Every structure is written in C-alpha cells, then in structure tokens.
Amino acid sequence: MTGTTVETVKCACEDCVCVVPVAKAVSREGKSFCCEECAEGHPHHAGCDHAGCACHG
C-alpha cells in the first residue's frame, strides 16, 4: 500500500483558524493564507468562508 502525504499550513491571518493544503494556500510576503481575502488583509471586511473564524464576514 502506498501512502500519500498532504502538507498543510495554518492561515497566517491572526483571526483565522483555517488549515489548508500547502498546494491551495495563497502566498503573500512569505506567508501562507487560506484565501485571497485573508491574504489582502480583508479590504472588503470579509473573511474566509469558515464560520468558526473571527475574520468571517
């Protein structure tokens, strides 16, 4: 049986608890984020789609 390793990273947004696969993370200035809104600092006051995050819009 062959195993598959999926590397994950926690979103760098301080208000976010999301953990995403490295391949799907949005990179900005050497940090990884779960989505464009978090990466851009929530310019539209919207957060990610995860209701458990304080950045949720």
All heavy atoms as TSV, in Angstrom:
chain	resi	resn	atom	element	x	y	z
A	1	MET	N	N	0.841	-1.172	0.000
A	1	MET	CA	C	0.000	0.000	0.000
A	1	MET	C	C	0.894	1.246	0.000
A	1	MET	O	O	1.841	1.350	0.747
A	1	MET	CB	C	-0.878	-0.016	1.250
A	1	MET	CG	C	-1.873	1.106	1.289
A	1	MET	SD	S	-3.159	0.747	2.480
A	1	MET	CE	C	-2.836	2.019	3.668
A	2	THR	N	N	0.553	2.193	-0.846
A	2	THR	CA	C	1.322	3.422	-0.960
A	2	THR	C	C	0.608	4.537	-0.230
A	2	THR	O	O	-0.580	4.751	-0.405
A	2	THR	CB	C	1.495	3.811	-2.439
A	2	THR	OG1	O	2.091	2.724	-3.127
A	2	THR	CG2	C	2.356	5.037	-2.568
A	3	GLY	N	N	1.333	5.275	0.608
A	3	GLY	CA	C	0.745	6.387	1.355
A	3	GLY	C	C	0.917	7.693	0.612
A	3	GLY	O	O	1.807	7.858	-0.204
A	4	THR	N	N	0.032	8.607	0.896
A	4	THR	CA	C	0.102	9.937	0.316
A	4	THR	C	C	0.265	10.941	1.440
A	4	THR	O	O	-0.479	10.921	2.407
A	4	THR	CB	C	-1.190	10.263	-0.465
A	4	THR	OG1	O	-1.365	9.288	-1.478
A	4	THR	CG2	C	-1.109	11.631	-1.088
A	5	THR	N	N	1.242	11.806	1.313
A	5	THR	CA	C	1.481	12.825	2.325
A	5	THR	C	C	0.905	14.145	1.827
A	5	THR	O	O	1.214	14.592	0.740
A	5	THR	CB	C	2.990	12.994	2.586
A	5	THR	OG1	O	3.516	11.743	3.019
A	5	THR	CG2	C	3.240	14.050	3.644
A	6	VAL	N	N	0.045	14.740	2.637
A	6	VAL	CA	C	-0.520	16.039	2.307
A	6	VAL	C	C	0.012	17.024	3.329
A	6	VAL	O	O	-0.229	16.884	4.520
A	6	VAL	CB	C	-2.063	16.019	2.346
A	6	VAL	CG1	C	-2.618	17.403	2.065
A	6	VAL	CG2	C	-2.605	15.013	1.359
A	7	GLU	N	N	0.755	18.001	2.855
A	7	GLU	CA	C	1.299	19.004	3.754
A	7	GLU	C	C	0.275	20.119	3.908
A	7	GLU	O	O	-0.297	20.590	2.927
A	7	GLU	CB	C	2.606	19.555	3.208
A	7	GLU	CG	C	3.723	18.527	3.207
A	7	GLU	CD	C	5.042	19.121	2.761
A	7	GLU	OE1	O	5.295	20.297	3.058
A	7	GLU	OE2	O	5.801	18.399	2.110
A	8	THR	N	N	0.046	20.527	5.142
A	8	THR	CA	C	-0.904	21.595	5.404
A	8	THR	C	C	-0.229	22.740	6.138
A	8	THR	O	O	0.841	22.578	6.718
A	8	THR	CB	C	-2.093	21.091	6.246
A	8	THR	OG1	O	-1.606	20.556	7.478
A	8	THR	CG2	C	-2.879	20.022	5.506
A	9	VAL	N	N	-0.881	23.890	6.108
A	9	VAL	CA	C	-0.362	25.078	6.757
A	9	VAL	C	C	-1.535	25.846	7.363
A	9	VAL	O	O	-2.621	25.881	6.804
A	9	VAL	CB	C	0.424	25.953	5.754
A	9	VAL	CG1	C	-0.442	26.463	4.641
A	9	VAL	CG2	C	1.129	27.093	6.446
A	10	LYS	N	N	-1.309	26.448	8.529
A	10	LYS	CA	C	-2.335	27.277	9.147
A	10	LYS	C	C	-2.310	28.644	8.483
A	10	LYS	O	O	-1.250	29.179	8.181
A	10	LYS	CB	C	-2.086	27.439	10.650
A	10	LYS	CG	C	-3.217	28.200	11.336
A	10	LYS	CD	C	-2.776	28.747	12.675
A	10	LYS	CE	C	-3.827	29.643	13.279
A	10	LYS	NZ	N	-4.165	30.833	12.513
A	11	CYS	N	N	-3.475	29.205	8.276
A	11	CYS	CA	C	-3.587	30.541	7.683
A	11	CYS	C	C	-2.845	31.548	8.565
A	11	CYS	O	O	-2.965	31.523	9.794
A	11	CYS	CB	C	-5.058	30.927	7.555
A	11	CYS	SG	S	-5.323	32.544	6.806
A	12	ALA	N	N	-2.081	32.439	7.948
A	12	ALA	CA	C	-1.298	33.434	8.685
A	12	ALA	C	C	-2.147	34.582	9.237
A	12	ALA	O	O	-1.659	35.376	10.029
A	12	ALA	CB	C	-0.195	33.997	7.785
A	13	CYS	N	N	-3.422	34.657	8.862
A	13	CYS	CA	C	-4.321	35.678	9.407
A	13	CYS	C	C	-4.516	35.391	10.891
A	13	CYS	O	O	-4.851	34.278	11.275
A	13	CYS	CB	C	-5.663	35.629	8.671
A	13	CYS	SG	S	-6.938	36.680	9.383
A	14	GLU	N	N	-4.296	36.386	11.724
A	14	GLU	CA	C	-4.365	36.183	13.169
A	14	GLU	C	C	-5.752	35.801	13.665
A	14	GLU	O	O	-5.898	35.173	14.704
A	14	GLU	CB	C	-3.887	37.444	13.895
A	14	GLU	CG	C	-2.408	37.702	13.721
A	14	GLU	CD	C	-1.937	38.928	14.479
A	14	GLU	OE1	O	-2.658	39.403	15.361
A	14	GLU	OE2	O	-0.832	39.391	14.180
A	15	ASP	N	N	-6.799	36.186	12.939
A	15	ASP	CA	C	-8.165	35.902	13.348
A	15	ASP	C	C	-8.711	34.605	12.762
A	15	ASP	O	O	-9.859	34.249	12.993
A	15	ASP	CB	C	-9.087	37.057	12.934
A	15	ASP	CG	C	-8.717	38.356	13.635
A	15	ASP	OD1	O	-8.323	38.295	14.816
A	15	ASP	OD2	O	-8.811	39.414	13.000
A	16	CYS	N	N	-7.920	33.920	11.995
A	16	CYS	CA	C	-8.365	32.740	11.259
A	16	CYS	C	C	-7.819	31.458	11.884
A	16	CYS	O	O	-6.676	31.420	12.334
A	16	CYS	CB	C	-7.890	32.876	9.817
A	16	CYS	SG	S	-8.634	31.719	8.674
A	17	VAL	N	N	-8.638	30.424	11.905
A	17	VAL	CA	C	-8.194	29.126	12.420
A	17	VAL	C	C	-8.074	28.078	11.314
A	17	VAL	O	O	-7.862	26.907	11.586
A	17	VAL	CB	C	-9.137	28.605	13.535
A	17	VAL	CG1	C	-9.125	29.544	14.729
A	17	VAL	CG2	C	-10.550	28.395	13.014
A	18	CYS	N	N	-8.215	28.493	10.066
A	18	CYS	CA	C	-8.189	27.564	8.937
A	18	CYS	C	C	-6.815	26.918	8.745
A	18	CYS	O	O	-5.787	27.552	8.941
A	18	CYS	CB	C	-8.570	28.279	7.647
A	18	CYS	SG	S	-10.307	28.718	7.552
A	19	VAL	N	N	-6.849	25.662	8.351
A	19	VAL	CA	C	-5.655	24.916	7.960
A	19	VAL	C	C	-5.937	24.399	6.555
A	19	VAL	O	O	-6.954	23.756	6.322
A	19	VAL	CB	C	-5.376	23.745	8.928
A	19	VAL	CG1	C	-4.182	22.937	8.455
A	19	VAL	CG2	C	-5.144	24.271	10.336
A	20	VAL	N	N	-5.066	24.733	5.616
A	20	VAL	CA	C	-5.284	24.376	4.222
A	20	VAL	C	C	-4.088	23.621	3.661
A	20	VAL	O	O	-2.970	23.760	4.155
A	20	VAL	CB	C	-5.548	25.636	3.358
A	20	VAL	CG1	C	-6.838	26.298	3.768
A	20	VAL	CG2	C	-4.412	26.615	3.420
A	21	PRO	N	N	-4.308	22.822	2.608
A	21	PRO	CA	C	-3.176	22.162	1.949
A	21	PRO	C	C	-2.225	23.215	1.383
A	21	PRO	O	O	-2.673	24.245	0.859
A	21	PRO	CB	C	-3.832	21.374	0.812
A	21	PRO	CG	C	-5.266	21.214	1.218
A	21	PRO	CD	C	-5.592	22.434	2.018
A	22	VAL	N	N	-0.953	22.985	1.504
A	22	VAL	CA	C	0.059	23.922	1.020
A	22	VAL	C	C	-0.177	24.249	-0.453
A	22	VAL	O	O	-0.044	25.401	-0.867
A	22	VAL	CB	C	1.481	23.355	1.241
A	22	VAL	CG1	C	2.533	24.217	0.568
A	22	VAL	CG2	C	1.775	23.235	2.725
A	23	ALA	N	N	-0.576	23.260	-1.239
A	23	ALA	CA	C	-0.792	23.470	-2.665
A	23	ALA	C	C	-1.928	24.446	-2.958
A	23	ALA	O	O	-1.956	25.073	-4.013
A	23	ALA	CB	C	-1.075	22.137	-3.346
A	24	LYS	N	N	-2.871	24.610	-2.037
A	24	LYS	CA	C	-4.003	25.508	-2.256
A	24	LYS	C	C	-3.867	26.830	-1.512
A	24	LYS	O	O	-4.706	27.711	-1.650
A	24	LYS	CB	C	-5.297	24.819	-1.823
A	24	LYS	CG	C	-5.630	23.647	-2.699
A	24	LYS	CD	C	-7.004	23.120	-2.403
A	24	LYS	CE	C	-7.299	21.983	-3.365
A	24	LYS	NZ	N	-8.711	21.720	-3.487
A	25	ALA	N	N	-2.820	26.990	-0.736
A	25	ALA	CA	C	-2.620	28.213	0.048
A	25	ALA	C	C	-2.279	29.392	-0.854
A	25	ALA	O	O	-1.667	29.240	-1.902
A	25	ALA	CB	C	-1.509	28.004	1.075
A	26	VAL	N	N	-2.701	30.579	-0.432
A	26	VAL	CA	C	-2.386	31.821	-1.136
A	26	VAL	C	C	-1.169	32.427	-0.442
A	26	VAL	O	O	-1.201	32.675	0.758
A	26	VAL	CB	C	-3.587	32.801	-1.066
A	26	VAL	CG1	C	-3.234	34.119	-1.715
A	26	VAL	CG2	C	-4.816	32.179	-1.715
A	27	SER	N	N	-0.092	32.648	-1.176
A	27	SER	CA	C	1.147	33.167	-0.592
A	27	SER	C	C	1.275	34.667	-0.792
A	27	SER	O	O	1.052	35.176	-1.887
A	27	SER	CB	C	2.356	32.477	-1.220
A	27	SER	OG	O	2.347	31.109	-0.915
A	28	ARG	N	N	1.644	35.361	0.291
A	28	ARG	CA	C	1.921	36.790	0.250
A	28	ARG	C	C	3.070	37.078	1.203
A	28	ARG	O	O	3.018	36.701	2.372
A	28	ARG	CB	C	0.719	37.625	0.721
A	28	ARG	CG	C	-0.473	37.610	-0.175
A	28	ARG	CD	C	-0.246	38.490	-1.419
A	28	ARG	NE	N	-1.474	38.667	-2.165
A	28	ARG	CZ	C	-2.030	37.742	-2.930
A	28	ARG	NH1	N	-1.485	36.571	-3.053
A	28	ARG	NH2	N	-3.146	38.005	-3.579
A	29	GLU	N	N	4.106	37.732	0.712
A	29	GLU	CA	C	5.247	38.153	1.524
A	29	GLU	C	C	5.796	37.036	2.404
A	29	GLU	O	O	6.090	37.241	3.581
A	29	GLU	CB	C	4.848	39.360	2.366
A	29	GLU	CG	C	4.439	40.560	1.542
A	29	GLU	CD	C	3.938	41.719	2.378
A	29	GLU	OE1	O	4.039	41.668	3.615
A	29	GLU	OE2	O	3.431	42.687	1.784
A	30	GLY	N	N	5.890	35.850	1.857
A	30	GLY	CA	C	6.457	34.719	2.579
A	30	GLY	C	C	5.519	34.059	3.572
A	30	GLY	O	O	5.935	33.188	4.323
A	31	LYS	N	N	4.249	34.457	3.587
A	31	LYS	CA	C	3.268	33.867	4.486
A	31	LYS	C	C	2.205	33.142	3.669
A	31	LYS	O	O	1.967	33.500	2.513
A	31	LYS	CB	C	2.596	34.951	5.337
A	31	LYS	CG	C	3.557	35.673	6.252
A	31	LYS	CD	C	2.837	36.748	7.026
A	31	LYS	CE	C	3.805	37.512	7.918
A	31	LYS	NZ	N	3.119	38.608	8.627
A	32	SER	N	N	1.554	32.172	4.272
A	32	SER	CA	C	0.509	31.421	3.601
A	32	SER	C	C	-0.848	31.718	4.219
A	32	SER	O	O	-0.989	31.751	5.440
A	32	SER	CB	C	0.791	29.920	3.711
A	32	SER	OG	O	1.996	29.606	3.056
A	33	PHE	N	N	-1.835	31.931	3.362
A	33	PHE	CA	C	-3.185	32.259	3.793
A	33	PHE	C	C	-4.172	31.276	3.167
A	33	PHE	O	O	-3.899	30.679	2.134
A	33	PHE	CB	C	-3.543	33.677	3.368
A	33	PHE	CG	C	-2.665	34.731	3.988
A	33	PHE	CD1	C	-1.482	35.115	3.395
A	33	PHE	CD2	C	-3.015	35.332	5.186
A	33	PHE	CE1	C	-0.661	36.079	3.956
A	33	PHE	CE2	C	-2.204	36.290	5.773
A	33	PHE	CZ	C	-1.030	36.666	5.159
A	34	CYS	N	N	-5.371	31.185	3.774
A	34	CYS	CA	C	-6.374	30.244	3.268
A	34	CYS	C	C	-7.129	30.781	2.062
A	34	CYS	O	O	-7.697	30.015	1.294
A	34	CYS	CB	C	-7.359	29.870	4.375
A	34	CYS	SG	S	-8.446	31.215	4.906
A	35	CYS	N	N	-7.164	32.102	1.891
A	35	CYS	CA	C	-7.915	32.692	0.782
A	35	CYS	C	C	-7.386	34.087	0.464
A	35	CYS	O	O	-6.599	34.654	1.231
A	35	CYS	CB	C	-9.409	32.766	1.125
A	35	CYS	SG	S	-9.779	33.861	2.514
A	36	GLU	N	N	-7.838	34.636	-0.649
A	36	GLU	CA	C	-7.405	35.976	-1.069
A	36	GLU	C	C	-7.798	37.044	-0.056
A	36	GLU	O	O	-7.039	37.975	0.194
A	36	GLU	CB	C	-8.011	36.327	-2.431
A	36	GLU	CG	C	-7.414	35.553	-3.583
A	36	GLU	CD	C	-5.996	35.974	-3.935
A	36	GLU	OE1	O	-5.592	37.112	-3.628
A	36	GLU	OE2	O	-5.280	35.146	-4.515
A	37	GLU	N	N	-9.004	36.955	0.527
A	37	GLU	CA	C	-9.453	37.966	1.487
A	37	GLU	C	C	-8.508	38.054	2.677
A	37	GLU	O	O	-8.164	39.147	3.123
A	37	GLU	CB	C	-10.877	37.683	1.961
A	37	GLU	CG	C	-11.940	38.038	0.947
A	37	GLU	CD	C	-11.999	39.520	0.625
A	37	GLU	OE1	O	-11.851	40.352	1.539
A	37	GLU	OE2	O	-12.190	39.842	-0.548
A	38	CYS	N	N	-8.105	36.920	3.219
A	38	CYS	CA	C	-7.161	36.931	4.340
A	38	CYS	C	C	-5.800	37.462	3.890
A	38	CYS	O	O	-5.168	38.242	4.595
A	38	CYS	CB	C	-7.020	35.535	4.934
A	38	CYS	SG	S	-8.433	34.996	5.934
A	39	ALA	N	N	-5.355	37.055	2.706
A	39	ALA	CA	C	-4.055	37.491	2.190
A	39	ALA	C	C	-4.013	38.994	1.958
A	39	ALA	O	O	-2.979	39.631	2.139
A	39	ALA	CB	C	-3.732	36.751	0.896
A	40	GLU	N	N	-5.132	39.578	1.583
A	40	GLU	CA	C	-5.198	41.009	1.290
A	40	GLU	C	C	-5.535	41.847	2.517
A	40	GLU	O	O	-5.698	43.055	2.416
A	40	GLU	CB	C	-6.228	41.266	0.185
A	40	GLU	CG	C	-5.860	40.652	-1.151
A	40	GLU	CD	C	-4.599	41.248	-1.756
A	40	GLU	OE1	O	-4.358	42.455	-1.577
A	40	GLU	OE2	O	-3.844	40.501	-2.399
A	41	GLY	N	N	-5.685	41.221	3.690
A	41	GLY	CA	C	-5.979	41.968	4.909
A	41	GLY	C	C	-7.431	42.382	5.033
A	41	GLY	O	O	-7.742	43.376	5.678
A	42	HIS	N	N	-8.322	41.651	4.360
A	42	HIS	CA	C	-9.772	41.896	4.439
A	42	HIS	C	C	-10.163	43.297	3.989
A	42	HIS	O	O	-10.802	44.038	4.729
A	42	HIS	CB	C	-10.288	41.626	5.861
A	42	HIS	CG	C	-9.839	40.313	6.403
A	42	HIS	ND1	N	-10.313	39.119	5.939
A	42	HIS	CD2	C	-8.921	40.010	7.349
A	42	HIS	CE1	C	-9.715	38.133	6.582
A	42	HIS	NE2	N	-8.854	38.636	7.441
A	43	PRO	N	N	-9.820	43.677	2.766
A	43	PRO	CA	C	-10.140	45.032	2.294
A	43	PRO	C	C	-11.645	45.302	2.189
A	43	PRO	O	O	-12.071	46.445	2.239
A	43	PRO	CB	C	-9.469	45.092	0.919
A	43	PRO	CG	C	-9.409	43.668	0.472
A	43	PRO	CD	C	-9.178	42.879	1.737
A	44	HIS	N	N	-12.421	44.252	2.045
A	44	HIS	CA	C	-13.878	44.421	1.919
A	44	HIS	C	C	-14.580	43.997	3.203
A	44	HIS	O	O	-15.770	43.752	3.209
A	44	HIS	CB	C	-14.400	43.611	0.737
A	44	HIS	CG	C	-13.678	43.926	-0.539
A	44	HIS	ND1	N	-13.782	45.142	-1.183
A	44	HIS	CD2	C	-12.800	43.196	-1.276
A	44	HIS	CE1	C	-13.020	45.145	-2.263
A	44	HIS	NE2	N	-12.405	43.989	-2.333
A	45	HIS	N	N	-13.810	43.879	4.280
A	45	HIS	CA	C	-14.318	43.452	5.584
A	45	HIS	C	C	-14.939	42.070	5.536
A	45	HIS	O	O	-15.812	41.757	6.327
A	45	HIS	CB	C	-15.305	44.486	6.166
A	45	HIS	CG	C	-14.676	45.833	6.292
A	45	HIS	ND1	N	-13.695	46.119	7.207
A	45	HIS	CD2	C	-14.870	46.971	5.571
A	45	HIS	CE1	C	-13.323	47.377	7.061
A	45	HIS	NE2	N	-13.995	47.912	6.089
A	46	ALA	N	N	-14.516	41.289	4.592
A	46	ALA	CA	C	-14.980	39.910	4.508
A	46	ALA	C	C	-13.836	39.004	4.883
A	46	ALA	O	O	-12.684	39.295	4.627
A	46	ALA	CB	C	-15.430	39.595	3.069
A	47	GLY	N	N	-14.151	37.918	5.528
A	47	GLY	CA	C	-13.137	36.948	5.899
A	47	GLY	C	C	-13.275	35.709	5.033
A	47	GLY	O	O	-13.827	35.761	3.949
A	48	CYS	N	N	-12.815	34.627	5.561
A	48	CYS	CA	C	-12.931	33.374	4.842
A	48	CYS	C	C	-14.357	32.833	5.009
A	48	CYS	O	O	-15.191	33.428	5.683
A	48	CYS	CB	C	-11.915	32.377	5.376
A	48	CYS	SG	S	-12.225	31.903	7.083
A	49	ASP	N	N	-14.627	31.694	4.413
A	49	ASP	CA	C	-15.963	31.105	4.479
A	49	ASP	C	C	-16.175	30.243	5.712
A	49	ASP	O	O	-17.240	29.683	5.891
A	49	ASP	CB	C	-16.223	30.257	3.227
A	49	ASP	CG	C	-16.329	31.124	1.981
A	49	ASP	OD1	O	-16.746	32.293	2.096
A	49	ASP	OD2	O	-15.999	30.623	0.889
A	50	HIS	N	N	-15.183	30.124	6.560
A	50	HIS	CA	C	-15.307	29.261	7.743
A	50	HIS	C	C	-15.952	30.045	8.876
A	50	HIS	O	O	-15.391	31.010	9.378
A	50	HIS	CB	C	-13.921	28.755	8.159
A	50	HIS	CG	C	-13.959	27.810	9.299
A	50	HIS	ND1	N	-13.415	28.124	10.509
A	50	HIS	CD2	C	-14.491	26.571	9.422
A	50	HIS	CE1	C	-13.600	27.101	11.345
A	50	HIS	NE2	N	-14.252	26.168	10.703
A	51	ALA	N	N	-17.125	29.629	9.305
A	51	ALA	CA	C	-17.893	30.362	10.314
A	51	ALA	C	C	-17.203	30.398	11.682
A	51	ALA	O	O	-17.511	31.241	12.505
A	51	ALA	CB	C	-19.281	29.741	10.458
A	52	GLY	N	N	-16.246	29.522	11.944
A	52	GLY	CA	C	-15.563	29.489	13.227
A	52	GLY	C	C	-14.452	30.513	13.357
A	52	GLY	O	O	-13.875	30.677	14.422
A	53	CYS	N	N	-14.162	31.244	12.291
A	53	CYS	CA	C	-13.075	32.220	12.304
A	53	CYS	C	C	-13.587	33.605	12.677
A	53	CYS	O	O	-14.655	34.023	12.228
A	53	CYS	CB	C	-12.394	32.282	10.946
A	53	CYS	SG	S	-11.555	30.744	10.512
A	54	ALA	N	N	-12.819	34.338	13.444
A	54	ALA	CA	C	-13.194	35.699	13.828
A	54	ALA	C	C	-13.169	36.641	12.635
A	54	ALA	O	O	-13.767	37.698	12.662
A	54	ALA	CB	C	-12.251	36.202	14.925
A	55	CYS	N	N	-12.491	36.269	11.559
A	55	CYS	CA	C	-12.424	37.114	10.376
A	55	CYS	C	C	-13.612	36.881	9.450
A	55	CYS	O	O	-13.729	37.521	8.424
A	55	CYS	CB	C	-11.116	36.884	9.616
A	55	CYS	SG	S	-10.971	35.249	8.867
A	56	HIS	N	N	-14.497	35.960	9.819
A	56	HIS	CA	C	-15.655	35.633	8.983
A	56	HIS	C	C	-16.520	36.863	8.748
A	56	HIS	O	O	-16.874	37.560	9.672
A	56	HIS	CB	C	-16.482	34.528	9.660
A	56	HIS	CG	C	-17.659	34.090	8.861
A	56	HIS	ND1	N	-17.537	33.421	7.678
A	56	HIS	CD2	C	-18.981	34.243	9.084
A	56	HIS	CE1	C	-18.745	33.156	7.206
A	56	HIS	NE2	N	-19.644	33.651	8.044
A	57	GLY	N	N	-16.830	37.134	7.491
A	57	GLY	CA	C	-17.563	38.325	7.127
A	57	GLY	C	C	-19.052	38.218	7.198
A	57	GLY	O	O	-19.703	37.306	7.380
